[in-house]
Amino acid sequence: MAKLSKRQRALQEAVSKLGTLELSEAVKNLKKLEESLPKGVKPSKLDQSVELAVRLGVDPKHADQIVRGSIVLPHGIGKSQRVLVFCKDRNLDIAKAAGADYAGGKELADQIKEGWTDFDVAIATPDMMGVVGPLGKVLGPRGLMPSPKAGTVTQDVATAVKEYKAGKVEFRVDAGGIIHCVVGKLSFGAEQLTENAASLLQLINQLKPQAAKGQYVRSVTLTASQLPGLQVAAL
């Protein structure tokens, strides 16, 4: 087991004293966590991404218990996402006018087959799925495969591009029954982060599968890229 640094030990000790917090209090404590570092230990200079990890009482092995969705967070995620659109004809101009970074068809698919994945979101019109389908082995494991359920297979290219440029994020429960989703940056105001996180939690609650038995939300953890997680009381 790797030995913890002095910084990591100090942060873990500070978190251990906090217990389970209401969401707004967890956000406030996360933002000031590095203030607890002892003299001589420097805080991170990075504007860290803030993430929620929500452990659910579902079995993702069963299709009727998979929880997935997408949401345009009230305050975005603090990052401009690179959007690629598989489309043709007039949709090419529509996608570019809406802000797409890349728009095209087979030529983009060929680049991806060769290993290019320099984008954050892939959107496709339904008539392009014949081109996109064979890319599943490349895009699927990276979470980039267009999907009707996520709203990334759509005829309304302009709306889809604008939403992702505005900070729309996708989420899906993993094999361990946990949803990981970015909700902003540590530089965001406490109210902004709280509203983003609350919006995500409310949507996850609304998506509870009928087949899920027992307690649905088992635990909620708020964390940042270089900080330990804080336990949050479920909404």
C-alpha positions in Angstrom: 0.0 0.0 0.0 1.4 3.4 -1.0 2.5 5.7 1.8 0.4 8.8 2.2 2.1 12.2 1.9 2.0 14.7 4.7 -0.6 16.7 2.8 -2.8 13.6 2.2 -2.6 12.6 5.9 -3.6 16.1 7.0 -6.5 16.2 4.7 -7.7 12.8 5.7 -7.6 13.7 9.3 -9.5 16.9 8.7 -12.3 15.0 6.8 -12.5 12.3 9.5 -13.6 15.0 12.0 -16.5 16.2 9.8 -18.8 13.2 9.7 -21.9 13.2 7.4 -22.9 16.8 6.3 -25.8 18.4 4.6 -25.0 19.2 1.0 -24.5 22.9 1.4 -22.2 22.4 4.4 -20.2 19.7 2.6 -19.6 22.2 -0.3 -18.4 24.9 2.1 -16.1 22.5 3.9 -14.7 21.1 0.7 -13.8 24.6 -0.6 -11.9 25.4 2.6 -10.4 22.0 3.3 -6.9 23.0 2.3 -6.9 25.7 4.9 -6.5 23.0 7.4 -3.1 22.0 6.1 -0.2 22.4 8.6 2.4 25.1 8.1 4.9 24.2 5.4 2.5 22.1 3.4 1.4 23.9 0.3 -2.1 23.7 -1.0 -2.8 22.7 -4.6 -2.7 25.5 -7.2 -5.0 23.7 -9.6 -8.6 24.6 -10.1 -9.8 21.1 -9.3 -12.9 19.5 -10.7 -15.6 18.8 -8.1 -17.4 15.4 -8.4 -20.3 13.6 -6.8 -20.1 9.8 -6.3 -23.6 8.4 -5.6 -23.8 4.7 -4.6 -27.1 3.2 -5.5 -29.0 0.1 -4.4 -29.3 -1.3 -7.9 -27.8 -4.2 -9.8 -26.4 -2.9 -13.1 -26.2 -6.5 -14.4 -29.9 -6.2 -15.0 -31.0 -3.9 -17.9 -34.0 -2.7 -15.9 -31.8 -1.4 -13.1 -29.4 0.6 -15.1 -29.6 4.3 -14.1 -28.4 6.8 -16.7 -29.2 10.2 -17.9 -28.0 13.7 -18.8 -28.5 17.1 -17.3 -27.7 20.7 -18.1 -26.3 21.9 -14.8 -27.5 25.4 -13.7 -24.0 26.8 -13.7 -22.2 24.5 -16.2 -19.1 22.6 -15.3 -16.4 25.3 -15.8 -15.1 23.7 -18.9 -15.8 24.2 -22.6 -16.5 20.8 -24.0 -15.3 19.8 -27.5 -18.3 18.6 -29.4 -18.2 16.3 -32.5 -21.3 15.8 -34.6 -21.8 13.0 -37.1 -24.2 14.5 -39.7 -24.5 15.4 -43.4 -26.1 17.8 -45.8 -27.7 20.9 -44.2 -27.0 19.6 -40.7 -23.3 20.2 -41.3 -23.9 24.0 -41.4 -26.4 23.8 -38.6 -24.0 22.0 -36.3 -21.1 24.4 -37.0 -23.4 27.4 -36.5 -24.5 26.0 -33.1 -20.8 25.8 -32.0 -19.7 22.2 -32.9 -15.9 21.8 -33.0 -16.1 19.0 -35.6 -18.9 18.0 -38.0 -18.7 15.4 -40.7 -19.3 11.8 -41.6 -17.1 9.0 -42.8 -14.0 11.0 -42.7 -14.4 11.6 -39.0 -15.2 7.9 -38.4 -12.0 6.9 -40.3 -9.9 9.2 -38.0 -11.5 7.6 -34.9 -10.8 4.1 -36.2 -7.1 5.2 -36.4 -7.2 6.2 -32.7 -8.2 9.9 -32.7 -10.5 10.8 -29.9 -9.7 14.5 -29.3 -13.3 15.4 -28.3 -15.5 15.2 -25.2 -18.9 14.6 -26.7 -20.1 12.8 -29.8 -23.5 13.6 -31.3 -25.1 11.9 -34.3 -28.2 12.3 -36.4 -30.2 9.1 -36.8 -29.3 8.8 -40.5 -25.6 8.5 -39.5 -25.8 5.5 -37.3 -24.7 3.2 -40.1 -21.4 5.1 -40.0 -21.3 5.5 -36.2 -22.3 1.9 -35.2 -19.0 0.3 -36.1 -17.2 2.7 -33.8 -18.7 1.2 -30.7 -15.6 -0.7 -29.7 -13.6 2.6 -29.7 -16.2 5.0 -28.4 -18.1 2.8 -26.0 -15.3 2.2 -23.4 -14.5 5.9 -23.4 -18.2 6.8 -22.8 -18.4 8.7 -26.1 -20.8 6.5 -28.1 -23.9 8.5 -29.2 -27.1 7.1 -27.6 -30.8 8.0 -28.0 -31.2 7.6 -24.2 -28.5 10.2 -23.5 -29.9 12.5 -26.1 -26.8 12.3 -28.3 -28.6 10.6 -31.2 -31.0 13.3 -32.4 -32.3 15.2 -35.4 -32.2 18.4 -33.4 -28.5 19.0 -33.8 -28.5 22.7 -32.9 -30.1 22.1 -29.5 -27.9 19.2 -28.6 -24.7 21.1 -29.4 -25.8 24.2 -27.5 -26.7 22.1 -24.4 -23.4 20.4 -24.3 -21.5 23.6 -24.9 -23.5 25.1 -22.0 -22.4 22.4 -19.6 -24.6 19.4 -20.2 -23.2 16.2 -18.6 -24.0 12.6 -19.0 -23.9 10.0 -16.3 -24.4 6.2 -16.0 -24.2 3.8 -13.1 -21.0 1.7 -13.3 -20.6 -2.0 -12.6 -20.2 -1.3 -8.9 -23.6 0.5 -8.7 -22.0 4.0 -8.5 -22.6 7.1 -10.5 -19.6 9.5 -10.9 -20.4 12.9 -12.3 -18.6 16.3 -12.4 -20.6 19.1 -10.9 -18.2 22.1 -11.4 -14.9 23.5 -10.3 -13.5 24.3 -6.9 -13.3 28.0 -7.9 -17.1 28.1 -8.2 -19.1 29.9 -5.5 -20.5 27.7 -2.8 -24.1 28.4 -3.9 -23.2 27.5 -7.5 -21.7 24.2 -6.6 -24.6 23.4 -4.2 -27.2 24.1 -6.9 -25.4 22.0 -9.4 -25.0 19.1 -7.1 -28.6 19.3 -5.8 -29.9 19.4 -9.4 -28.0 16.2 -10.2 -29.1 14.4 -7.0 -32.8 15.3 -7.7 -32.6 13.9 -11.2 -30.9 10.7 -9.9 -33.7 10.3 -7.4 -36.3 10.7 -10.1 -34.7 8.0 -12.2 -35.1 5.3 -9.6 -35.9 2.0 -11.5 -39.1 0.3 -10.5 -37.1 -2.9 -10.2 -34.8 -1.5 -7.6 -35.5 -2.9 -4.1 -34.7 -1.6 -0.7 -32.8 1.7 -0.1 -32.1 3.4 -3.4 -29.5 6.0 -2.6 -27.0 4.2 -0.3 -24.3 7.0 0.0 -23.3 10.3 -1.5 -19.7 11.5 -1.5 -18.5 15.0 -2.6 -14.9 15.2 -3.6 -12.4 17.1 -5.8 -9.5 16.0 -8.0 -6.9 16.2 -5.3 -9.0 16.1 -2.1 -10.6 13.2 -0.1 -14.3 12.7 -0.2 -16.8 14.2 2.2 -19.9 12.2 3.2 -23.1 13.9 2.2 -26.6 13.3 3.6 -28.9 12.0 0.8 -31.6 14.3 -0.3 
